[in-house]
């Protein structure tokens, strides 16, 4: 099977809370209050687990904390939601992630690789 991903996925342990979702046509869903457990990150987006199904093609704001001193703010678009035994696995794409921020993700991957080889 050939790899179809645009960017390498890197493990990331991070907890976030989604409070609201929005669409470009000014539709929004408020009071979501969904806690999520981020599992991986790439230059293209993040993958996470959550308890409830989230609607596709909605967006949310997130603070992505790569380490104690490295973080960035981004908008994420929900592109996939797969039901699992316990909850859902959700795939999101970064929207308009600046090149400088995607370099932060690259550096995070390099730090992981360096740590693993030690």
Secondary structure, 3 states (H helix, E strand, C coil): CCCCCCCCCEEEEEEEEECCEECCCCCEECCCCEEEEEEEECCCEEEEEECCCCCCCCEEEEEEECCCCCEEEEEEEEEEEEECCCCEEEEEEEECCCHHHHHHHHHHHHHHHHHHHC
